[in-house]
Each structure stands twice: as structure tokens, then as C-alpha cells.
Amino acid sequence: MILITGASGHLGGATIDFLLKKNPEVKIKALVRSEEKGKGLKNKGVEVAIGNYLDYNSLEKAMTDVELLLLVSSSTMGDRHGQHLNVIKAAKQAGVKHIVYTSVLKADPNSKLSLAVDHVKTEKDIKISGIDYTILRNTYYADFLPMIISNAPESGTIYYSAGNTKVNFAARIDMAEANAVVLSDLTNHKNKIYEITSGNSYSFSDIAEMISKITNGEIKYVDIPSDTLKENIIKAGMPEEVADMMSGIADSMRAGDFDFTDPALENLIGRKPADLKEFLTGVYSK
Ligand SMILES: NC(=O)c1ccc[n+]([C@@H]2O[C@H](COP(=O)([O-])OP(=O)(O)OC[C@H]3O[C@@H](n4cnc5c(N)ncnc54)[C@H](OP(=O)(O)O)[C@@H]3O)[C@@H](O)[C@H]2O)c1
């Protein structure tokens, strides 16, 4: 039995769909936070367990009969490492044989990305647990780029704070497919760490040029200090902790943490991952 956490989310949900497509007979249990969130999954023939990373007992219960675990990193802010550690401890207690974990590109302890620190600690704890593992270190989702681009196709300007450093964006759906490939063939991926990227990195000036071509418009990129980005996010009504996180991501991009390309994703899914140009065409040519 495979337990998929974050199953009500985009990455976990799409991973389940790929697993079922590969093998309709595969036994999957989905960890969700409420009955309501599990309804659609039940309709697909997936067993549902209710649990929360913050509630160890719920996790221990969910691990019953589980041999293989996909731990999708938490989207609940505040001690994500502690949340992940609860899952790892419950897995160890239940005798889970292999953990697949979705981490962040390079997972560097010195990264400007505060979020990376939780991933570094989680990776370490998985290794300490003695359970076999596979770590997929995902680059930045291309799917989040339209949020950064905001209304630039209408206003003509992308305001962001990544300098002219290139960033590797990959499509989340390709990452989900890679998860399913690994979960379906553990012996080939035992104790491996993969840097999950698309084939090319682009600067925000490149991105402005791409969207200009796609929309037949004139869009320019204006680099702003990350403090200004933070103020803009707060002015848009977001909480300060979200603004901190978002400006930290931009700082990390500027520092080059996401300027890295690796063939692992292409090797796993057996075809070229979606390039950002292709992804943006899908979004902006509608
Ligand atoms: N690489 C990137 O660019 C990038 C960007 C954003 C996020 N991420 C990370 O990648 C993860 C997966 O991405 P995604 O797009 O699938 O995110 P998502 O759609 O927001 O899904 C997150 C999933 O985690 C579940 N979850 C959150 N807190 C939980 C908790 N305390 N206990 C149990 N489950 C919990 C959510 O459950 P509910 O449905 O109940 O909320 C949801 O199923 C995110 O959680 C985040 O850590 C990566």
C-alpha cells in the first residue's frame, strides 16, 4: 500500500492520477485533512485516511498497512520541519520501507530561501531514520509564475526582484509524473536524490520578452528591491509572513539558487519536460 500525503493538493492529487493510469490495480491510501477533501479520491477507488502533520496520532493510524510513503512537503507555515518529522517518526513506527520526499532544488543549508532550511532538516531526518528513500528536489513551479507576472500583460510591466539572474521553472504536472515513476520502480531509485528541473533557465527579462511575443504586446521587466516587493505584497492585502516568504523567494532567485539545470526529470519521465516557453504559451495564448 502506498500512502500519498498532500493528496488533496495539486502535486499529490496529480501523482495519484499518474499512478492509477500506470496501474489501475495499485493500492493507494490518501492522507487528507477532512472527509470532505477525500470525497473525490474515494470516487477514484482510493482509500482515504484523515490526518494532519501536526497530529502524530492521526499519522500513526494512517500508516497502518503502508509500505511506501510519498511525503509531500507541507504548505502549513510554521515549523514545517517538525510537521515532517512527525510523518517520518510515524512511518518508522509503522515499519514503512521507503519514503519518497518532495524537497527543494539543491536544498542548500546556506540558501537565502528560508523555506530551504526545513527541507534540509527533513532530508537529514529521513536519512537518520534508516528507511530507504528517494528525494525529488523540485525547482520553482512554472505554475506560480502567472501570480508573479500578475497583470503585466495588461499593464505592460513585470515588477519583480530577481535581478537578471536566470531561474529554472518546471511544470508541476511533470513533477507529479516523476513522483509516479519513482513510486512505481523503487529498486532503481533507492537512496537517490534527484534535482528536478526543466531543460532551460530564463531571466525575468527573457520572460517579459516571451510573454510579449505570445500576447503580441510590449511587456518589460523592472527589477525592484526586495523590500519594495515585500511592501507591494503587503499593500495587496497579504499577511506580513507571506510577504516575507515571497520576497525571500525573490532574493533566493536573485542569488542564483534556482539557476540550475539537471537531466533527472527528463530521464525519469522519458521525454523533455515542458519548457517555460511552452508553459507560458499555454497560459497566455488563450
Ligand atoms: N516548488 C515550488 O515552486 C513550490 C511552490 C509552492 C509550494 N511548494 C511545496 O510543494 C508542496 C506541494 O505543492 P502543491 O502545489 O501540491 O501544494 P497544494 O496544492 O497547496 O497542496 C498542499 C497539500 O498539503 C496538504 N497539507 C497542508 N498542510 C497540511 C497538514 N498540516 N497536514 C496534512 N496535510 C497538509 C494540503 O491539504 P489541504 O487540502 O487540507 O490544504 C494539500 O493537500 C507544498 O505543500 C509546498 O510545500 C513548492
The ligand as a Gaussian input file, in Angstrom:
#p B3LYP/6-31G(d) Opt

LIG

0 1
 N        8.497000      24.085000      -5.831000
 C        7.640000      25.078000      -5.742000
 O        7.653000      26.034000      -6.540000
 C        6.601000      25.074000      -4.685000
 C        5.661000      26.094000      -4.651000
 C        4.674000      26.045000      -3.679000
 C        4.651000      25.021000      -2.763000
 N        5.607000      24.048000      -2.805000
 C        5.636000      22.927000      -1.835000
 O        5.175000      21.782000      -2.527000
 C        4.068000      21.199000      -1.807000
 C        3.092000      20.594000      -2.803000
 O        2.682000      21.570000      -3.716000
 P        1.161000      21.675000      -4.172000
 O        1.147000      22.601000      -5.322000
 O        0.547000      20.338000      -4.278000
 O        0.526000      22.436000      -2.913000
 P       -1.036000      22.472000      -2.517000
 O       -1.882000      22.287000      -3.719000
 O       -1.208000      23.687000      -1.691000
 O       -1.200000      21.176000      -1.604000
 C       -0.659000      21.091000      -0.327000
 C       -1.215000      19.830000       0.290000
 O       -0.652000      19.672000       1.596000
 C       -1.749000      19.452000       2.499000
 N       -1.393000      19.933000       3.822000
 C       -1.061000      21.198000       4.170000
 N       -0.854000      21.284000       5.485000
 C       -1.061000      20.036000       5.981000
 C       -1.015000      19.487000       7.282000
 N       -0.715000      20.240000       8.346000
 N       -1.267000      18.164000       7.426000
 C       -1.576000      17.387000       6.359000
 N       -1.651000      17.859000       5.087000
 C       -1.391000      19.164000       4.922000
 C       -2.882000      20.231000       1.911000
 O       -4.112000      19.821000       2.481000
 P       -5.433000      20.762000       2.393000
 O       -6.054000      20.457000       1.042000
 O       -6.260000      20.311000       3.527000
 O       -4.975000      22.186000       2.494000
 C       -2.740000      19.867000       0.451000
 O       -3.236000      18.584000       0.203000
 C        3.504000      22.350000      -0.995000
 O        2.819000      21.858000       0.123000
 C        4.742000      23.125000      -0.635000
 O        5.407000      22.563000       0.476000
 C        6.557000      24.046000      -3.759000

